[in-house]
C-alpha cells in the first residue's frame, strides 16, 4: 500500500494514482521513465508499457510525459 504520512497530526493520505519509475540502462546512461496509473493495468498491460518505455529510452525518444 502506498500512502503519505503527515508528521503533524499522524494522519495519512492514499494517493489516487500509482506511478512506478522503471530504470533502463541505455548507451548514453541510465533513464528512468514513469509507468503511470499502474493500479489500473493488468500484468500484460504493464509488461507492454515497460517494453514500450524501454524501447523509447534506448532510442532516446522519451517524451516529457514518459518521465
GIVENJO-V703337 format. One line per field, one symbol per residue. burial: # if it has 24 or more other C-alpha atoms within 12 Angstrom, else .. Layout:
BEGIN
burial->???
END
This chain:
BEGIN
burial->.....................#.#......#####.............##..##.##........#.
END
